[in-house]
């Protein structure tokens, strides 16, 4: 996979591919995903998700990593061909300065270059305004989840 950097304002957005880059990304991702408790676990999960098409992009101000975006290209019956943004986080010290927006715009440019016309994501209530200001439209579906153990026939028989 070629390493291409995209300039967006003063931010350079590039795919993180090496263990060294992933080690540097862990503290920022841990702010978004509190269940990640150590860097080795994070790197292992990224490597596993890569097998399913996951890609992790970093936004840099000079040498400083300030944003992360974890994405995967997908095709579903509901959405067709799209890029799904699983993770988007900006370092607290630089939030509100347009770096999250610049990261998403760089991903949109990459989508268009690769022939993907739709970007989808699930938003926390607290971030919905941010996404809507960029033009994202909230859909009527609500992500739901349950532990398989709770829904299994074994549990239902009790």
C-alpha positions as CSV (number, residue, x, y, z in Angstrom):
1,X,0.0,0.0,0.0
2,X,1.5,3.3,-1.0
3,X,2.0,5.9,1.7
4,X,0.3,9.1,0.6
5,X,0.1,12.2,2.7
6,X,-2.7,14.7,2.3
7,X,-2.4,18.4,3.2
8,X,-5.4,19.9,4.9
9,X,-4.8,23.4,6.2
10,X,-1.6,23.0,8.3
11,X,-2.5,19.4,9.0
12,X,-0.8,16.5,7.2
13,X,-3.0,13.3,7.2
14,X,-1.2,10.0,6.5
15,X,-2.0,6.3,7.1
16,X,-0.3,4.8,10.1
17,X,1.4,1.6,9.1
18,X,4.3,0.8,11.4
19,X,4.4,-0.5,15.0
20,X,6.3,2.7,15.9
21,X,3.4,4.8,14.5
22,X,0.8,2.7,16.3
23,X,2.7,3.0,19.6
24,X,2.7,6.8,19.2
25,X,-1.1,6.7,18.4
26,X,-2.1,4.6,21.5
27,X,-2.4,7.5,24.0
28,X,-4.7,9.5,21.7
29,X,-6.9,6.5,20.8
30,X,-7.2,5.6,24.5
31,X,-8.9,8.9,25.1
32,X,-11.7,7.8,22.7
33,X,-11.7,4.1,23.5
34,X,-11.3,3.9,27.3
35,X,-11.6,0.1,27.2
36,X,-8.1,0.0,25.6
37,X,-5.8,-0.3,28.5
38,X,-2.4,-0.9,27.0
39,X,-0.5,-0.2,23.8
40,X,0.2,-3.9,23.0
41,X,-3.5,-4.7,23.1
42,X,-4.2,-1.7,20.8
43,X,-1.6,-2.7,18.3
44,X,-2.9,-6.3,18.2
45,X,-6.5,-5.1,17.7
46,X,-5.4,-2.8,14.8
47,X,-3.5,-5.6,13.2
48,X,-6.6,-7.9,13.5
49,X,-8.9,-5.3,12.1
50,X,-6.6,-4.6,9.2
51,X,-7.4,-8.1,8.0
52,X,-11.0,-6.8,7.6
53,X,-10.0,-3.6,5.8
54,X,-9.5,-1.3,8.8
55,X,-7.1,1.6,8.2
56,X,-5.8,4.1,10.7
57,X,-4.9,7.6,9.7
58,X,-3.1,10.2,11.7
59,X,-3.3,14.0,11.4
60,X,0.0,15.7,12.2
61,X,0.9,19.3,13.0
62,X,4.5,19.1,12.1
63,X,5.8,16.0,13.9
64,X,2.9,16.1,16.5
65,X,0.0,13.6,16.1
66,X,-3.2,15.5,16.9
67,X,-6.0,13.5,15.2
68,X,-6.7,9.8,14.5
69,X,-9.3,8.4,12.2
70,X,-10.0,4.6,12.0
71,X,-11.9,3.7,8.8
72,X,-12.9,0.8,6.7
73,X,-14.3,0.6,3.2
74,X,-17.5,-1.4,3.1
75,X,-20.4,-2.4,1.0
76,X,-23.7,-3.2,2.6
77,X,-27.3,-3.7,1.3
78,X,-28.4,-0.8,3.4
79,X,-25.7,1.7,2.3
80,X,-24.1,0.4,-0.8
81,X,-20.4,1.2,-1.2
82,X,-19.1,3.5,1.5
83,X,-16.3,4.5,3.9
84,X,-17.2,3.8,7.5
85,X,-15.5,6.0,10.1
86,X,-15.1,3.8,13.2
87,X,-13.0,6.2,15.2
88,X,-12.3,9.9,15.2
89,X,-10.5,11.7,17.9
90,X,-8.6,15.0,18.3
91,X,-6.1,15.7,21.0
92,X,-7.8,17.8,23.7
93,X,-5.2,20.6,23.5
94,X,-6.1,21.4,19.9
95,X,-9.9,20.6,19.8
96,X,-12.0,23.3,18.2
97,X,-9.2,24.4,15.8
98,X,-10.6,22.5,12.8
99,X,-8.3,19.5,12.8
100,X,-11.1,16.9,13.0
101,X,-12.8,18.6,10.1
102,X,-9.5,18.7,8.2
103,X,-9.0,15.0,8.8
104,X,-12.5,14.1,7.5
105,X,-12.0,16.3,4.5
106,X,-8.7,14.5,3.7
107,X,-10.6,11.2,4.0
108,X,-13.3,12.6,1.7
109,X,-10.6,13.4,-0.9
110,X,-9.2,9.9,-0.6
111,X,-12.7,8.5,-1.0
112,X,-13.3,10.4,-4.2
113,X,-9.9,9.3,-5.6
114,X,-10.9,5.7,-4.9
115,X,-14.4,6.0,-6.3
116,X,-16.3,5.9,-3.0
117,X,-19.0,8.5,-2.8
118,X,-20.4,8.0,0.7
119,X,-19.0,8.4,4.2
120,X,-20.9,6.9,7.1
121,X,-20.4,6.8,10.9
122,X,-22.1,6.4,14.2
123,X,-22.1,9.5,16.3
124,X,-22.3,10.0,20.0
125,X,-24.9,12.5,21.0
126,X,-22.2,14.9,22.2
127,X,-20.5,14.9,18.7
128,X,-23.6,15.0,16.5
129,X,-23.5,18.8,16.2
130,X,-19.9,18.6,14.9
131,X,-20.8,16.2,12.2
132,X,-24.0,18.0,11.2
133,X,-22.0,21.2,10.8
134,X,-19.9,19.4,8.2
135,X,-23.1,18.3,6.4
136,X,-23.6,14.8,7.8
137,X,-27.3,13.9,8.0
138,X,-28.5,12.0,11.0
139,X,-30.3,8.8,10.1
140,X,-33.3,7.3,11.9
141,X,-31.5,4.1,12.8
142,X,-30.1,3.7,16.3
143,X,-27.2,1.3,16.8
144,X,-28.1,-1.4,19.3
145,X,-26.1,-4.1,20.9
146,X,-26.4,-7.1,23.2
147,X,-24.0,-9.7,24.5
148,X,-24.6,-12.9,22.5
149,X,-24.7,-14.8,25.7
150,X,-27.7,-12.9,26.9
151,X,-29.7,-13.5,23.7
152,X,-28.7,-17.1,23.1
153,X,-31.2,-19.9,23.4
154,X,-29.4,-21.1,26.6
155,X,-30.3,-17.8,28.3
156,X,-33.8,-17.7,26.9
157,X,-34.5,-21.2,28.3
158,X,-34.0,-19.9,31.8
